[in-house]
C-alpha cells in the first residue's frame, strides 16, 4: 500500500513538474529569440561607440571594468548592455556612482532604444545626438547634475515614449520640437531651472498621460492646448511663475487623476468645469491669487490644504464662508407722522435719558477701543503667519523655532506645507491611530480643519532634552520622496515630547494590501512600483543618511494618493534611551531577521530582511503571520516550502496569475530576489542599493521585452 501511495505521489510530482515546465516555457517563449540574439557579436560601430562613451565617464566603483573585453563579449558580459541582432538596444547603468559626462558619441548607437543613467553624478550637457536616435523609446538621465539646454532637435523622435530629465540643473525653455514626439506618454522635466512659456506644441502629444513641469521657473499663461490632451492622467505644474486664468477647458481632461497647480500666481475663479472630472483624486491650487467661491463639489471632495494661501478664495471651510450674494433691504424713508413723533420725543428728553445716553456712549467708546486692540493683535498675528507662508513659498528650509504660546513649551518647525502654533496643536481634536513600543500615534485635526499625524513619545523612554534636540534636528532634515518627513516637534513644559508628520489618509501598506474589499484589485505594476519606492527610501537611509530603520514593516510604510510608498517611523531609536532601544528594536513578528534573536542592535542587513518580507507580501498577497495549511508559519518559511515542492506558481496572488503570460518571468525574478533578501545568513543578503539596482533592471527589462513583443 505504501509503495502504491509513493507511486501515485511520484506520478503527481512528475505531472506537476511537467506543468510547471510548460508554464515557464510559455512565459519565456517571447524572449527566446531575444536571448538568442543577445548572444550575437556586437557590430564594430557599436563597440567603438561604447568605448568612446566609457572614456568620458568617471567610474569610481569600477562597474565598467567588463567594458575592457573584446567585441564578442559586448552583448554577453558587458555590464548594463542588451543587444538585439548584434545592435545595442539598451544601456542600463542606474545607481552606479558614475561621474563625468555623457559622450556625444552615444549617438552612434543607431539601434539604441533605452538609455538609463539615472541616479548618478553626471555633469555637463545632454548630447544633442540623443535627440536624433530614430529608435529611442526611453531616456532616463534623471537625478544627476546635468546642465545646459534641453536639446531642441527632437525632430526625429517618433518612437520616443518616455523622457525623464527631472532633478538636474537644466536651463532654457521647453523645446517646442517635443511636440513632434507623437508617441510620448510620459514627460518629466521637474526640478530644473527651466524658464519661458509652456509651448503650445505640447498640445500635439495626444498620447501623453504624465506631464510634470513642477519646480521650475516657467511663466506665462496656462497653455490652452494642454486641454486637448484627453489621455492625460497626471498634470503637475506646481512651484512655477504661471499666471493668468485657469481655463474652463481643462474640464475636458476626463482621465485626469492628479492636478497640481499650487504655488503659482493664477488669478480669477476656479472653473466649475473641474467638477466634471470624476477620476480626479488629487487636486491642489493652494498659494495662488485665486478669488471667488470654491465650487461646493470640490470643497466637499478635497482637503482644506488644496485651497489655502488664496486670500480672496472662500467657501472651502467653515472659517472661509463666502459673503451672501443677496442684496440687503435698504431702510425705507420715514413717513411725515413718524418724523413728527421723533422730533417730539427729542424735545422731551429727561435728565435720566441724557445720563443713560452718556453712559451708553462711554461704554461704546470702551468697546471700540477694545475691538481696536484685538484687531491690532489679530493683524499682527496674521502678519507673522503670512511671513511664514512667504518664507515657505520662497523655498526657505531649516528649523523655525516658536514659543509654546499660552501653553508654554517649545515648538520647532521644519519645512512643510502647514504653519501652526503650539496652542493650535495642543487644542486639536485627536483620534488614536495606533500604539507602538515608543509611543502612541494620533490623527490631529486643528481648528482650521488641517490634519497632521502626531506621535506622542513615552516620556520615560526618551533621551534627555539637549541630546534629544540634537538628534531630532538631524531627523528633521531628512527629505526623500519615499521617506515620511518630520515636519515639527514639540517639547512641553513638563517634558512631554510630540513629533508631527504629514497625515496620510490612505493609511499603511498593510491595510492597502490586506484590508481591501474583494472588488478592489492591485495590479502588478502598482505593486512593483511600491517595492521600488521602498527600496529607494531604504537605500537613501542606509547610504546617504547612515541610518538603520530597525522596525521596517508594511504597517510602517504609508501609501499616498498615487499609491507611492513612504517609510515612516524613521530614526525613532535615536531619540530613545539605550535601555528602551534594546527592548524595542528586535523587530516586529513576521519581519524580524533571525539574527535579532541573539543581537540587540538591528543593522542594515536586518532591514533588508524586512524589505524581503514586504516584497513577499506584494507577491503573495498574504500577511507575514497568516496561517498557511493549518500551520502558523512565517511568510518566508511558507514561500520557501512551496518553492521547494515545485509549486512555485501557487505562491503568487491569484490576482497576479491572471496576467501570468505577460508578467510571469518578472514575477519569478522578483520572487528570487525577495528570497535572497530573507536568507537566514545576514552576510548572504544583498545591500539595499543592490536590491534597488536589481529591481530597476527588472523593470527596465520588462519594458524592453514589452517593446520587443509589440
C-alpha positions in Angstrom: 0.0 0.0 0.0 2.9 2.4 0.9 4.6 1.6 -2.4 1.3 2.4 -4.2 0.9 5.7 -2.4 4.5 6.6 -3.2 4.0 5.7 -6.8 1.0 7.9 -7.0 2.8 10.7 -5.3 5.8 10.4 -7.7 3.4 10.4 -10.6 1.7 13.6 -9.3 5.2 15.2 -8.8 6.2 14.4 -12.3 2.9 15.7 -13.7 3.3 18.9 -11.7 6.8 19.4 -12.8 5.8 18.9 -16.4 3.0 21.5 -15.9 5.5 24.0 -14.3 7.9 23.5 -17.2 5.1 24.1 -19.7 4.0 27.2 -18.0 7.5 28.6 -17.7 8.2 27.7 -21.3 5.1 29.6 -22.3 6.2 32.6 -20.2 9.6 32.9 -21.8 8.7 31.9 -25.3 8.5 35.6 -26.2 12.1 36.0 -25.1 13.8 33.1 -26.8 14.5 35.0 -30.0 15.8 37.9 -27.9 18.1 35.6 -25.8 19.5 34.0 -29.0 20.0 37.4 -30.5 21.8 38.6 -27.3 24.5 36.0 -27.8 25.5 37.5 -31.1 28.6 39.7 -31.5 28.0 43.4 -31.4 28.8 45.5 -34.5 32.1 47.2 -34.7 30.4 50.6 -34.8 28.5 49.9 -31.5 31.7 48.5 -30.0 33.7 51.7 -30.8 30.8 53.9 -29.7 30.6 52.3 -26.3 34.4 52.6 -25.8 34.1 56.3 -26.6 31.3 56.7 -24.1 33.3 55.0 -21.4 36.2 57.4 -21.9 34.1 60.3 -20.7 32.6 58.5 -17.7 34.4 58.6 -14.4 33.9 55.2 -12.8 35.0 55.2 -9.1 33.3 51.9 -8.3 34.7 50.1 -11.3 31.4 48.9 -12.5 32.5 49.3 -16.2 35.6 47.1 -15.8 33.9 44.5 -18.0 33.9 47.0 -20.9 37.6 46.2 -21.4 37.0 42.9 -23.1 36.6 42.1 -26.8 33.8 43.0 -29.2 32.5 39.4 -29.0 31.7 39.9 -25.3 29.8 43.2 -25.6 26.3 41.6 -25.8 27.0 38.9 -23.3 29.2 40.1 -20.4 29.4 43.9 -20.6 27.6 45.5 -17.6 24.3 47.1 -18.4 24.3 46.3 -22.1 21.5 44.5 -24.0 21.6 43.6 -27.7 19.3 42.5 -30.5 20.7 41.1 -33.7 24.1 42.4 -32.8 22.9 46.0 -32.2 23.0 47.6 -28.8 19.3 48.3 -27.8 19.7 49.3 -24.1 22.3 50.8 -21.9 21.2 50.4 -18.3 23.6 51.9 -15.7 21.5 53.5 -12.9 22.8 53.9 -9.4 26.4 53.1 -10.4 28.1 56.2 -8.9 29.1 57.3 -12.4 30.6 60.8 -12.8 31.9 62.7 -15.8 29.8 63.4 -18.9 27.6 61.6 -21.5 29.6 61.5 -24.7 28.1 62.7 -27.9 29.4 59.5 -29.5 26.4 57.7 -27.8 24.5 59.0 -30.9 26.4 56.4 -32.9 24.4 53.6 -31.3 21.8 53.8 -34.0 19.7 50.9 -32.6 19.5 52.3 -29.1 16.0 52.1 -27.6 16.6 52.7 -23.9 19.2 54.7 -22.1 19.0 54.5 -18.3 21.6 56.6 -16.4 19.5 57.9 -13.6 20.7 58.4 -10.0 24.4 59.0 -10.8 26.5 62.2 -10.5 26.9 63.0 -14.2 27.5 66.6 -15.2 27.7 68.6 -18.5 25.1 68.9 -21.2 22.7 66.4 -22.7 24.2 65.4 -26.0 22.2 66.7 -28.9 22.8 63.4 -30.7 20.3 61.7 -28.4 17.6 63.7 -30.0 18.4 62.2 -33.4 18.3 58.5 -32.4 15.5 57.1 -34.6 14.7 54.0 -32.4 14.9 55.7 -29.0 11.9 54.8 -26.8 13.0 55.7 -23.3 15.5 58.3 -22.0 16.2 58.3 -18.2 19.0 60.5 -17.1 17.1 61.9 -14.1 18.7 62.6 -10.7 22.0 63.7 -12.0 23.7 67.1 -12.2 23.3 67.7 -15.9 23.3 71.3 -17.1 22.7 73.4 -20.2 19.8 73.4 -22.5 17.4 70.6 -23.4 18.4 69.7 -27.0 15.9 71.3 -29.3 16.4 68.7 -32.0 13.8 66.1 -31.1 12.5 66.3 -34.7 13.3 62.5 -35.2 11.6 61.3 -32.0 8.6 59.4 -33.4 9.4 56.3 -31.3 10.1 58.2 -28.0 7.7 57.1 -25.3 9.3 58.2 -22.0 11.5 61.3 -21.4 12.5 61.9 -17.8 15.1 64.7 -17.3 13.9 65.6 -13.8 16.1 66.7 -10.9 19.1 68.1 -12.8 20.3 71.7 -13.4 18.9 72.2 -16.9 18.1 75.7 -18.1 16.5 77.3 -21.1 13.0 76.6 -22.4 10.8 73.6 -23.0 11.7 72.8 -26.6 8.6 73.2 -28.9 10.0 70.4 -31.0 9.0 68.0 -28.3 5.6 68.3 -29.9 6.9 66.1 -32.7 7.2 63.1 -30.3 3.8 61.8 -31.1 4.1 58.5 -29.2 5.3 60.2 -26.0 3.2 59.2 -22.9 5.5 60.4 -20.1 7.3 63.7 -20.0 9.0 64.8 -16.7 11.1 67.9 -16.7 10.6 68.8 -13.0 13.1 70.1 -10.5 15.3 72.1 -13.0 15.7 75.8 -13.8 13.6 75.9 -17.0 12.1 79.3 -18.0 9.7 80.6 -20.6 6.2 79.6 -21.5 4.7 76.2 -21.9 4.8 75.7 -25.7 1.5 75.2 -27.5 3.1 72.4 -29.4 2.8 70.1 -26.4 -0.9 70.0 -27.2 0.1 67.7 -30.1 1.1 64.9 -27.7 -2.3 63.2 -27.8 -1.0 60.0 -26.1 0.6 61.9 -23.2 -0.5 60.5 -19.9 2.0 62.0 -17.5 3.3 65.6 -17.6 5.4 67.0 -14.8 6.9 70.5 -15.2 6.9 71.3 -11.5 9.6 73.2 -9.5 10.9 75.3 -12.4 10.7 79.0 -13.3 8.1 78.6 -16.1 6.0 81.7 -16.7 3.1 82.9 -18.8 -0.5 81.6 -19.1 -1.8 78.1 -18.8 -1.3 76.7 -22.3 -4.9 76.2 -23.7 -3.6 73.5 -26.0 -3.0 71.3 -22.9 -6.7 70.9 -22.8 -6.5 68.8 -25.9 -4.6 66.0 -24.1 -7.6 63.8 -23.4 -5.3 60.9 -22.3 -3.6 62.9 -19.6 -3.8 61.3 -16.2 -1.3 63.5 -14.3 -0.6 67.2 -14.7 1.9 68.8 -12.2 2.8 72.5 -12.7 3.4 73.4 -9.0 6.1 75.9 -7.9 6.4 77.9 -11.1 5.6 81.5 -12.1 2.5 80.8 -14.1 -0.3 83.4 -14.1 -3.5 84.3 -15.9 -6.7 82.3 -15.6 -7.2 78.5 -15.1 -9.1 77.8 -18.3 -12.6 76.2 -18.1 -11.5 73.9 -21.0 -9.4 71.9 -18.5 -12.6 70.2 -17.6 -12.3 68.3 -20.8 -9.5 66.2 -19.4 -11.8 63.4 -18.3 -9.0 60.9 -17.4 -7.1 63.3 -15.2 -6.4 61.8 -11.8 -3.8 64.3 -10.4 -3.9 68.1 -11.0 -1.4 70.2 -9.1 -1.3 74.0 -9.9 -0.1 75.1 -6.4 2.5 77.8 -5.7 2.0 79.9 -8.8 0.2 83.2 -9.4 -3.0 82.1 -11.1 -5.9 84.6 -10.9 -9.6 84.5 -11.2 -12.0 81.8 -10.1 -11.7 78.0 -10.0 -13.6 76.8 -13.1 -16.8 74.9 -12.3 -15.9 72.6 -15.2 -13.4 70.8 -12.9 -16.3 69.2 -11.2 -16.9 67.0 -14.2 -13.5 65.3 -13.9 -14.7 62.3 -11.9 -11.4 60.5 -11.7 -9.6 63.5 -10.1 -8.3 62.0 -6.8 -5.6 64.6 -6.1 -6.2 68.3 -6.6 -4.2 71.3 -5.3 -4.5 75.1 -6.2 -3.1 76.4 -2.9 -0.9 79.5 -2.7 -2.1 81.3 -5.8 -4.1 84.6 -6.2 -7.4 82.9 -6.9 -10.7 84.6 -5.8 -14.4 83.9 -5.5 -16.2 80.8 -4.3 -14.8 77.3 -4.5 -17.4 75.0 -6.2 -19.2 73.2 -3.5 -18.5 69.7 -5.0 -14.7 70.5 -5.0 -14.9 71.9 -1.4 -16.5 68.7 -0.2 -14.2 66.4 -2.2 -10.8 67.8 -1.2 -8.9 68.8 1.9 -8.6 72.3 3.1 -4.9 72.2 2.1 -5.9 72.1 -1.5 -7.1 75.7 -1.4 -5.2 77.6 1.4 -3.0 80.5 0.5 -5.5 82.3 -1.7 -6.5 85.4 0.2 -9.7 86.0 -1.8 -10.9 82.5 -2.1 -13.9 81.4 0.0 -16.3 78.6 0.6 -13.9 75.7 1.2 -14.2 75.5 5.0 -16.4 76.7 7.8 -13.9 79.6 8.5 -13.9 80.8 4.9 -17.6 81.1 4.2 -18.5 83.4 1.3 -20.5 86.6 2.0 -24.1 86.5 1.0 -24.8 87.4 -2.6 -28.4 88.6 -1.8 -28.9 92.4 -1.9 -29.7 93.8 1.5 -33.0 95.6 2.1 -32.4 99.4 2.4 -34.4 101.1 5.2 -37.5 102.9 3.9 -37.8 106.7 4.3 -39.8 107.6 7.5 -43.3 109.0 7.0 -44.2 112.5 7.9 -46.0 111.3 11.0 -43.1 109.3 12.2 -40.8 112.2 11.7 -43.0 114.4 13.9 -43.1 111.7 16.6 -39.2 111.6 16.6 -38.9 115.3 16.9 -41.5 115.4 19.7 -39.6 112.6 21.6 -36.3 114.5 21.1 -37.8 117.7 22.7 -39.0 115.9 25.8 -35.8 114.0 26.8 -35.5 113.9 30.5 -32.3 114.1 32.6 -32.4 110.4 33.2 -32.4 109.7 29.5 -29.5 112.1 29.0 -27.5 110.3 31.7 -28.2 106.9 30.1 -27.3 108.1 26.7 -24.0 109.5 28.1 -23.2 106.2 29.8 -24.0 104.2 26.7 -21.7 106.5 24.7 -18.9 105.9 27.2 -19.5 102.1 27.0 -19.4 102.3 23.3 -16.1 104.1 23.3 -14.6 101.4 25.6 -15.9 98.7 23.3 -14.4 100.4 20.3 -11.0 100.7 22.0 -11.1 97.0 23.0 -12.0 96.0 19.4 -9.2 98.1 18.1 -6.7 96.4 20.4 -7.9 93.0 19.5 -7.8 93.9 15.8 -4.2 95.0 16.1 -3.3 91.8 17.8 -5.0 89.8 15.1 -3.4 91.7 12.3 0.0 91.3 14.0 -0.5 87.5 14.2 -1.7 87.3 10.6 1.4 89.3 9.5 3.6 86.7 11.3 1.7 83.9 9.6 1.9 85.5 6.2 5.7 86.0 6.7 6.0 82.3 7.4 4.0 81.4 4.4 6.2 83.7 2.2 9.3 82.1 3.6 7.9 78.6 2.8 6.9 79.6 -0.7 10.3 81.1 -1.3 11.8 77.7 -0.5 13.2 78.5 2.9 14.0 75.4 4.9 15.6 74.6 8.1 14.2 74.9 11.6 11.9 77.7 12.6 11.6 77.9 16.4 8.4 79.2 18.0 7.4 79.7 21.6 4.7 77.5 23.0 2.2 80.3 23.1 -0.1 80.3 26.1 0.6 76.7 26.9 4.4 77.2 27.2 7.0 74.7 25.9 8.8 74.9 22.7 7.7 74.2 19.1 10.2 73.8 16.3 9.1 73.7 12.6 10.9 72.2 9.8 9.9 72.9 6.2 6.4 71.8 5.3 3.0 72.8 3.9 1.5 73.9 7.2 2.3 76.6 9.8 0.6 76.3 13.2 1.2 77.4 16.8 1.7 75.2 19.8 -1.8 76.2 21.0 -3.3 75.1 17.7 -1.6 71.7 18.0 -2.4 71.0 21.6 -6.0 72.1 21.3 -6.6 70.0 18.2 -9.1 67.1 18.4 -7.2 63.8 18.4 -8.0 60.3 17.3 -5.7 57.3 18.2 -4.4 55.6 15.1 -2.1 53.1 16.8 0.4 52.3 19.5 4.0 51.0 19.5 6.8 50.4 21.9 7.9 54.0 21.6 4.6 55.8 21.9 1.1 56.5 20.6 0.1 57.9 17.1 -2.8 60.2 16.7 -4.6 61.9 13.9 -4.9 65.6 15.0 -7.5 67.9 13.4 -6.9 71.6 14.1 -9.5 74.3 14.1 -8.8 75.2 10.5 -9.6 71.6 9.6 -5.9 70.8 8.7 -4.9 67.4 9.8 -1.5 66.1 10.9 -0.1 62.9 12.3 1.3 63.2 15.8 3.4 60.7 17.7 3.5 61.2 21.4 6.7 59.5 22.7 6.8 57.7 26.0 8.4 60.3 28.3 10.5 57.9 30.4 12.0 56.3 27.3 13.3 59.4 25.5 16.8 60.9 25.8 17.5 64.0 27.9 16.3 67.2 26.3 19.6 68.5 25.0 20.6 65.2 23.3 17.0 64.7 22.1 17.0 68.1 20.3 20.3 67.4 18.6 19.1 64.1 17.3 15.6 65.3 16.3 17.1 68.2 14.4 19.0 65.7 12.2 15.9 63.7 11.6 14.0 66.9 10.6 16.5 67.4 7.7 15.9 64.0 6.0 14.0 64.6 2.8 13.3 61.8 0.2 10.2 61.1 -1.9 9.9 57.7 -0.2 10.5 58.7 3.4 7.8 60.4 5.5 9.2 63.8 6.5 9.3 65.0 10.1 7.6 68.4 10.0 7.9 69.7 13.6 8.4 68.7 17.2 7.2 70.0 20.5 8.7 69.8 24.0 6.2 70.7 26.7 7.0 72.5 30.0 6.8 69.1 31.8 8.9 67.3 29.3 6.3 65.7 27.1 7.6 65.2 23.5 5.5 65.2 20.3 6.6 64.5 16.7 4.5 66.0 13.9 4.3 64.4 10.4 2.1 64.7 7.3 -1.2 62.9 7.7 -1.6 60.1 5.0 -5.3 59.5 4.7 -4.9 56.2 2.7 -3.1 54.6 5.6 -0.5 51.9 5.7 0.6 49.4 3.0 -0.6 46.7 5.4 -4.2 47.9 5.2 -3.8 48.8 1.5 -2.9 45.1 0.8 -4.8 43.1 3.3 -7.9 45.2 4.3 -9.3 46.0 0.9 -12.6 44.7 -0.4 -12.8 41.7 -2.8 -13.8 44.1 -5.6 -10.6 46.0 -5.3 -7.6 44.7 -7.1 -3.9 45.9 -7.1 -2.2 45.3 -10.4 1.4 44.1 -10.6 2.8 47.5 -12.0 1.4 49.2 -8.8 3.0 46.5 -6.6 6.3 46.7 -8.4 6.3 50.5 -8.1 5.7 50.1 -4.3 8.6 47.7 -4.0 10.8 50.1 -6.0 9.8 53.0 -3.8 10.5 51.3 -0.5 13.9 50.1 -1.9 14.7 53.7 -2.9 13.8 55.0 0.5 15.7 52.4 2.4 18.8 52.8 0.1 18.7 56.5 0.9 18.5 55.9 4.6 21.4 53.4 4.6 23.6 55.2 2.1 23.0 58.9 2.4 21.8 59.2 6.0 23.8 56.3 7.5 20.6 55.3 9.3 19.2 51.9 10.2 15.4 51.7 10.5 15.2 48.8 12.8 11.5 48.1 12.5 10.5 48.1 8.8 7.1 46.6 8.3 4.2 47.1 5.9 2.4 48.9 8.8 5.3 51.4 8.9 5.1 52.1 5.2 2.4 54.6 4.3 0.7 55.0 0.9 -0.2 58.3 -0.7 -2.9 59.2 -3.1 -0.9 57.9 -6.1 -0.1 54.6 -4.2 3.5 55.7 -3.8 5.1 54.4 -0.5 6.7 56.5 2.2 8.7 54.8 5.0 7.5 56.0 8.4 8.9 55.9 12.0 12.4 56.7 10.7 15.1 57.2 13.3 12.9 56.9 16.4 15.6 54.7 18.0 17.9 57.7 18.0 15.5 59.6 20.3 15.3 56.9 22.9 17.5 55.7 25.7 19.7 52.7 25.2 17.6 50.5 27.5 14.4 51.5 25.6 16.1 50.7 22.3 17.3 47.3 23.4 13.8 46.2 24.3 12.2 47.7 21.2 14.4 47.1 18.2 14.0 43.4 18.0 11.7 43.9 15.0 8.0 43.1 14.7 6.8 39.5 14.5 7.0 38.2 10.9 9.5 40.8 9.8 12.2 40.0 12.4 15.5 38.8 11.0 16.7 35.6 12.6 19.9 37.1 14.0 18.0 39.6 16.1 17.1 36.8 18.5 20.7 37.0 19.7 21.7 40.5 18.8 20.5 43.7 20.5 21.2 46.1 17.7 19.5 46.0 14.3 21.7 46.5 11.2 21.3 47.3 7.5 21.1 43.6 6.7 18.2 43.1 9.1 16.4 46.0 7.4 17.0 44.2 4.1 15.4 41.0 5.6 12.3 43.1 6.5 12.3 44.5 2.9 12.3 41.0 1.6 9.3 40.1 3.7 7.4 43.1 2.3 8.3 42.1 -1.2 6.9 38.6 -0.5 3.7 40.3 0.8 3.4 42.1 -2.5 3.9 38.9 -4.5 1.7 36.6 -2.4 -1.0 39.0 -1.1 -0.6 37.3 2.3 0.3 38.9 5.6 3.6 37.7 7.3 1.8 35.9 10.1 -1.0 34.4 8.0 -1.9 30.8 8.9 -1.0 28.5 5.9 -2.3 25.0 5.6 -3.1 24.9 9.3 0.4 25.7 10.3 1.4 29.0 11.9 4.3 29.7 9.6 6.1 33.0 8.9 5.8 34.1 5.3 9.4 33.4 4.2 9.1 29.8 5.5 5.9 29.2 3.8 7.1 30.6 0.4 10.3 28.5 0.7 8.4 25.3 1.4 6.1 25.9 -1.6 9.0 26.7 -4.0 10.9 23.6 -2.7 8.0 21.4 -3.7 8.0 22.9 -7.3 4.6 24.6 -6.7 6.1 28.0 -7.4 3.0 29.4 -9.2 0.9 28.6 -6.1 3.0 31.3 -4.2 1.7 34.2 -6.2 -1.5 36.2 -5.5 -4.4 34.8 -7.7 -4.9 38.4 -9.0 -1.4 38.4 -10.5 -1.7 35.0 -12.1 -4.4 36.4 -14.5 -1.6 38.2 -16.3 1.0 35.5 -15.9 1.7 35.2 -19.7 2.9 38.8 -19.7 4.4 39.2 -16.3 5.3 35.7 -15.2 9.0 36.0 -15.8 9.2 39.2 -13.9 7.3 37.7 -11.0 9.7 34.8 -10.8 12.7 37.2 -10.9 11.3 39.4 -8.1 10.5 36.2 -6.1 14.1 35.1 -6.4 15.3 38.5 -5.3 12.9 38.5 -2.3 14.1 35.1 -1.2 17.7 36.3 -1.5 16.8 39.2 0.9 15.3 36.8 3.5 18.3 34.5 3.5 18.9 33.3 7.1 22.5 34.3 6.9 23.0 38.1 7.1 26.2 38.1 5.0 24.4 36.3 2.2 21.8 39.1 1.8 22.3 41.9 -0.6 22.6 45.5 0.4 19.6 47.8 -0.1 21.3 49.6 -3.0 21.8 46.2 -4.7 18.1 45.3 -4.2 17.1 48.7 -5.8 19.5 48.2 -8.7 18.1 44.7 -9.4 14.5 45.9 -9.3 15.4 48.8 -11.6 17.0 46.4 -14.0 14.0 44.0 -13.9 11.6 46.9 -14.5 13.6 48.2 -17.5 13.9 44.7 -18.8 10.2 44.2 -18.8 9.8 47.5 -20.7 12.3 46.3 -23.3 10.5 42.9 -23.5 7.1 44.6 -24.0 8.5 46.8 -26.7 10.1 43.7 -28.4 6.8 41.8 -28.2 5.0 44.8 -29.6 
